[in-house]
Amino acid sequence: MKKIIKAVTGSFLLTAMTHATELFAQASGPATYRNPLPVAFGDPYVLHVKGDRYYMYGTGGAAKNGFAAYSSADLVNWKNEGQVYFAGNKNGWSDSTAAWNGAYWAPEVYEYKGRFYMFYSAQWGKNPARELENFRIGVAVADRPTGPFTDISNAPVFDPGYPVIDANVLFDNGRVYLYYSRCCYKHPVESEVASWAKQKGWFDTIEESWVYGVELKPDFSGVIGEPVLLLRPPVKMDDKQAEWESRSVTSKEVNRRWTEGSVAFKKGDTYYMMYSANYFGGKNYAVGYATAKSPLGPFTKAANNPVLQKNTEKGGVVTGTGHNSITYSPDGKEMLCVYHARTSATGDKRVVFIDRMKILKNGTLVVEGPTTAPQRAPGK
């Protein structure tokens, strides 16, 4: 009996010592994190306020009719800051009773001349034709990144005559550029993919969303000139981009091809534009990129697209990777891709991922994801 007790005691002590050693190693070793983060956002956007913190905004998370935010000092531990934008502010122009509860989508916040400006999409209250998709882009301002944000006017930035979403802004050489996606809604487009789908008897038409760019007025009160078409799905089926950008159609998922969620940035003398393709609610949502030598193009899609996509075909658990933003580690040395995805555990819920990305010496953009294993924290 004593031998048994001694053996049990020894085993318990060994287990306890091993656990204590692991805890000490975790405490004294490099900081780590793993995806997904405990943030249920779609379309995540991260703003880094120098000398302060990181702030994350996204679709969802707000109690009603607006947007919420999270904050972090290290991109690993996030604090819920609550709702920061309310559609019912004094200049609110949206219709919260419209489809998708007003469609408050894809907020992005920029620090500009000491204030914080939120660009977002919503259903416009001015809708005489009673369109189901009447999305426009608005701008709200606040003195702090946690709001409260108030619309700068009681109308959208501009009305192109068709529904638009997914605003992204680039500040470049004293000028400001707005990028957005024209929605698929009532936008049937002829292409070889559309003809192929019709011949199969799957879909009569294929609707598409396209990315445009336009210069913004310095006070964000409107646009300068006419929007320029920058990105669209391929017309020819032998186009190298056609296979991955058409999966929503070729998998018989839906009669739409998307080009949306654009994010533009500049490296050296090259402008990069990342974008998402395929159905945002499906498994095939994925990210590619294009490059140009001017902010309004022409943009050329990259040969190594897609740079971020589902990993289930390689034994992983991640699908629906898309609508990303870009930020940098606290030490400024690592470039990071912030995006939403789904896992086998989260089901249809979109959750936030952060993975490293690089621009190689030859200009190629690479995203090191999606990952779910523990890894070194950004900047550590």
C-alpha positions in Angstrom: 0.0 0.0 0.0 2.8 2.4 0.9 4.5 1.7 -2.4 1.2 2.5 -4.2 0.8 5.7 -2.2 4.4 6.7 -2.9 3.9 6.0 -6.6 0.7 8.0 -6.8 2.3 10.8 -4.8 5.4 10.8 -7.1 3.2 10.9 -10.2 1.2 13.8 -8.8 4.3 15.7 -7.9 5.8 15.1 -11.4 2.6 16.2 -13.1 2.4 19.3 -10.9 6.1 20.2 -11.5 5.7 19.7 -15.2 2.6 22.0 -15.3 4.5 24.6 -13.2 7.4 24.4 -15.6 5.1 24.9 -18.6 3.5 27.9 -16.9 6.9 29.4 -16.1 8.0 28.9 -19.7 4.8 30.6 -21.0 5.3 33.5 -18.6 9.0 33.9 -19.3 9.0 32.9 -23.0 7.9 34.8 -26.0 4.3 36.1 -26.1 2.0 34.1 -28.4 -1.5 34.2 -29.9 -3.6 32.1 -32.1 -6.4 32.6 -34.6 -9.3 33.2 -34.6 -9.3 36.1 -32.1 -12.3 36.4 -29.7 -13.9 39.1 -31.9 -17.0 38.3 -34.0 -16.6 40.9 -36.7 -17.0 40.8 -40.4 -15.0 43.2 -42.6 -12.5 44.1 -39.8 -10.5 47.3 -40.1 -7.7 48.2 -37.7 -6.5 51.8 -37.0 -3.2 52.3 -35.2 -3.1 55.6 -33.3 0.6 56.2 -32.6 1.4 56.7 -29.0 -1.9 55.2 -28.1 -3.5 51.9 -29.1 -5.0 49.9 -32.0 -8.7 50.2 -32.6 -10.7 47.6 -34.5 -14.0 48.3 -36.3 -16.2 46.0 -38.3 -19.6 44.7 -39.4 -21.6 43.4 -36.5 -21.0 43.7 -32.7 -23.2 46.8 -32.2 -26.4 46.5 -30.2 -28.5 48.2 -32.8 -28.1 50.4 -35.9 -24.4 51.2 -35.9 -20.9 50.1 -35.2 -18.9 48.9 -32.2 -15.1 49.0 -31.6 -12.4 47.1 -29.8 -9.0 48.4 -28.6 -5.7 46.7 -28.0 -2.1 47.6 -27.1 -0.6 44.5 -28.7 -3.0 43.2 -31.3 -3.5 40.1 -29.2 -5.6 41.2 -26.2 -8.7 43.2 -27.2 -11.1 45.3 -25.1 -14.7 45.9 -26.1 -15.2 49.6 -26.3 -19.0 49.3 -27.0 -21.0 51.1 -29.7 -19.2 54.1 -31.1 -21.5 55.1 -34.0 -25.3 55.3 -33.8 -27.4 55.7 -36.9 -29.8 58.0 -35.1 -27.2 60.8 -34.6 -28.3 64.3 -35.5 -27.1 64.0 -39.1 -28.1 60.4 -39.7 -29.2 59.8 -43.3 -29.7 56.0 -43.4 -32.8 53.9 -43.1 -32.6 51.4 -40.2 -35.9 49.8 -41.3 -34.6 48.8 -44.7 -33.3 45.3 -45.6 -30.6 43.9 -43.4 -31.6 46.3 -40.6 -30.2 49.2 -42.6 -27.0 47.3 -43.7 -24.5 49.0 -41.5 -21.4 47.5 -43.1 -17.6 47.7 -43.4 -16.6 50.8 -41.3 -13.1 52.2 -41.7 -11.7 54.9 -39.5 -8.9 57.3 -40.4 -7.0 59.8 -38.3 -6.9 63.1 -40.3 -5.9 66.6 -39.1 -6.4 65.7 -35.4 -9.9 64.1 -35.8 -11.2 60.6 -36.6 -13.3 60.0 -39.7 -15.4 56.9 -40.2 -16.4 55.8 -43.7 -19.1 53.2 -43.9 -21.9 51.7 -45.9 -25.7 51.8 -45.2 -29.1 51.8 -46.8 -30.0 55.4 -47.9 -33.3 56.7 -46.7 -33.9 58.5 -50.0 -35.4 55.6 -52.0 -38.3 56.6 -54.3 -37.9 53.5 -56.4 -38.0 51.3 -53.3 -34.8 49.4 -54.3 -33.9 46.4 -52.1 -30.2 47.4 -52.3 -29.9 51.1 -51.9 -26.5 51.3 -50.3 -24.4 54.4 -50.2 -21.3 55.6 -48.4 -21.3 58.0 -45.5 -18.7 59.7 -43.4 -18.9 60.4 -39.7 -16.4 62.3 -37.4 -15.4 62.1 -33.8 -12.7 63.6 -31.6 -11.7 60.2 -30.3 -11.3 56.8 -32.0 -14.0 55.5 -29.6 -16.5 58.1 -30.7 -19.2 59.0 -30.5 -19.2 59.5 -34.3 -21.5 62.0 -35.9 -22.2 62.1 -39.7 -20.6 65.2 -41.3 -23.8 65.8 -43.3 -27.3 64.4 -43.6 -26.5 62.7 -46.9 -24.1 60.2 -48.4 -20.7 61.3 -49.8 -22.1 61.1 -53.3 -24.7 59.4 -55.4 -23.3 57.5 -58.4 -26.8 56.2 -59.3 -26.2 52.6 -58.2 -25.7 50.9 -54.8 -22.1 51.1 -53.4 -20.4 49.5 -50.4 -16.9 48.9 -48.9 -15.3 52.3 -48.7 -11.5 52.5 -48.5 -9.5 55.6 -48.5 -5.9 56.4 -49.5 -4.1 59.6 -48.6 -1.4 60.2 -51.1 0.8 63.2 -51.8 -1.7 65.7 -50.4 -4.7 64.1 -52.2 -7.4 61.8 -51.0 -8.8 58.9 -53.0 -12.0 56.9 -52.3 -12.3 53.3 -53.4 -15.6 51.4 -53.4 -17.5 48.5 -54.8 -20.4 48.8 -57.1 -22.9 46.1 -56.0 -24.0 43.2 -58.0 -27.6 44.3 -57.6 -29.2 44.8 -61.1 -25.8 44.6 -62.7 -25.9 41.7 -65.2 -22.7 41.4 -67.2 -21.9 39.4 -70.3 -18.9 37.1 -70.1 -17.8 33.6 -71.1 -18.6 32.5 -67.6 -22.1 33.9 -67.8 -22.6 32.1 -71.2 -21.2 28.9 -69.8 -23.6 29.0 -66.8 -26.6 29.7 -69.0 -25.7 26.8 -71.4 -25.7 24.5 -68.3 -29.1 25.8 -67.4 -27.8 27.0 -64.0 -28.3 30.8 -64.2 -29.9 33.0 -66.8 -27.7 36.0 -65.9 -24.6 36.6 -63.9 -24.5 39.9 -61.9 -21.1 41.4 -61.0 -19.7 43.9 -58.5 -16.8 46.1 -59.7 -14.2 48.2 -57.8 -14.0 51.9 -58.7 -11.8 54.8 -57.5 -12.4 58.5 -57.4 -10.7 61.5 -55.8 -12.3 62.9 -52.7 -12.7 66.6 -51.8 -10.3 67.5 -48.9 -13.2 67.9 -46.5 -14.9 64.6 -47.7 -18.0 66.5 -48.7 -18.0 65.0 -52.2 -15.9 63.7 -55.0 -13.7 65.3 -57.7 -14.3 64.1 -61.2 -15.8 60.9 -62.4 -15.2 57.4 -60.8 -12.7 55.2 -62.7 -13.3 51.5 -63.1 -10.3 49.7 -61.5 -11.1 46.0 -61.0 -13.7 43.6 -62.3 -14.1 39.8 -62.7 -12.5 38.3 -65.9 -14.5 38.2 -69.1 -12.6 35.3 -70.6 -12.6 31.8 -69.0 -9.0 31.3 -70.0 -7.9 34.4 -68.0 -5.6 33.2 -65.2 -7.8 34.9 -62.6 -11.1 33.4 -63.9 -10.9 30.1 -62.0 -10.6 31.5 -58.5 -12.8 34.6 -59.0 -15.7 32.5 -60.5 -16.0 29.8 -57.9 -19.3 31.0 -56.6 -20.7 30.5 -60.1 -18.9 27.3 -61.1 -19.8 25.6 -57.8 -23.5 26.5 -58.6 -23.6 28.5 -55.4 -25.1 31.8 -56.7 -25.4 33.8 -59.9 -23.0 36.5 -58.8 -19.3 37.3 -59.1 -17.9 39.8 -56.6 -15.0 42.2 -56.6 -15.2 44.0 -53.3 -13.5 44.8 -50.0 -10.7 46.7 -51.6 -7.8 48.0 -49.5 -5.1 50.2 -51.1 -1.6 51.0 -49.9 1.7 52.2 -51.4 5.1 50.5 -51.1 7.9 52.3 -52.8 6.5 53.6 -56.1 3.9 50.9 -56.4 0.3 51.0 -55.4 -1.2 47.8 -54.2 -4.9 47.0 -54.1 -6.1 43.9 -52.3 -9.6 42.7 -53.0 -12.0 39.9 -52.2 -13.9 37.7 -54.7 -16.8 35.2 -54.5 -19.8 35.0 -52.2 -19.0 36.7 -48.9 -21.3 34.2 -47.1 -19.7 31.1 -48.6 -16.6 29.0 -48.3 -15.0 30.3 -51.5 -14.5 33.9 -50.4 -10.8 34.7 -51.0 -8.4 37.5 -51.4 -6.2 38.6 -54.4 -4.3 41.8 -55.2 -3.4 44.0 -58.1 -0.7 46.7 -58.7 -0.4 50.0 -60.4 1.9 53.0 -60.7 -0.8 55.6 -60.0 -3.6 55.6 -57.4 -6.3 55.4 -60.1 -4.6 52.7 -62.1 -4.5 51.0 -64.5 -4.2 48.0 -62.0 -2.8 44.7 -63.1 -3.9 41.6 -61.2 -1.1 39.4 -59.7 0.0 36.1 -61.1 0.1 34.5 -57.6 -3.6 35.2 -56.8 -5.4 34.2 -54.6 -3.1 35.1 -51.8 -5.6 34.1 -49.0 -8.2 31.4 -49.3 -9.8 28.4 -47.5 -7.4 25.7 -46.2 -9.9 22.8 -45.8 -8.6 21.1 -48.9 -5.2 20.9 -47.1 -6.6 19.5 -43.9 -7.4 22.8 -42.2 -10.6 24.1 -40.7 -10.8 27.7 -42.2 -13.2 28.9 -44.9 -14.6 32.2 -46.2 -11.4 34.2 -45.8 -11.8 37.8 -47.0 -12.4 41.5 -46.7 -9.1 42.4 -45.1 -7.3 45.5 -43.9 -3.6 46.1 -43.3 -1.8 47.1 -40.1 1.7 46.9 -38.6 3.1 45.3 -35.5 3.8 47.5 -32.4 7.5 47.7 -33.4 6.5 48.7 -36.9 8.6 45.9 -38.5 5.9 43.4 -39.4 3.1 43.9 -41.9 -0.1 42.2 -40.9 -3.3 41.1 -42.7 -6.5 41.5 -40.7 -9.5 39.6 -42.1 -12.6 37.7 -41.3 -13.1 34.0 -41.8 -15.1 31.0 -40.5 -14.0 27.8 -38.9 -15.6 24.4 -38.4 -16.1 25.5 -34.8 -17.6 29.0 -35.4 -20.0 27.8 -38.2 -21.6 30.7 -40.0 -20.2 33.3 -37.5 -17.5 35.5 -39.0 -14.5 35.9 -36.7 -11.3 37.9 -36.9 -7.9 36.5 -38.0 -4.6 38.3 -38.0 -1.7 36.8 -40.0 1.6 38.1 -41.2 2.1 39.3 -44.8 5.1 40.3 -46.8 6.1 42.2 -49.9 9.0 40.3 -51.4 12.0 42.0 -53.1 10.4 41.4 -56.5 7.2 43.1 -55.4 5.2 39.9 -54.8 2.7 40.1 -52.0 2.4 37.0 -49.7 0.0 36.4 -46.9 1.1 33.7 -44.4 -2.3 32.3 -43.6 -4.9 31.3 -42.7 -3.4 30.0 -39.5 -5.0 28.5 -36.4 -1.9 27.2 -34.6 -0.2 29.2 -31.7 2.4 31.6 -33.0 4.6 34.4 -32.0 2.7 37.6 -31.2 3.2 40.5 -33.6 6.4 42.3 -33.1 7.7 39.7 -30.6 
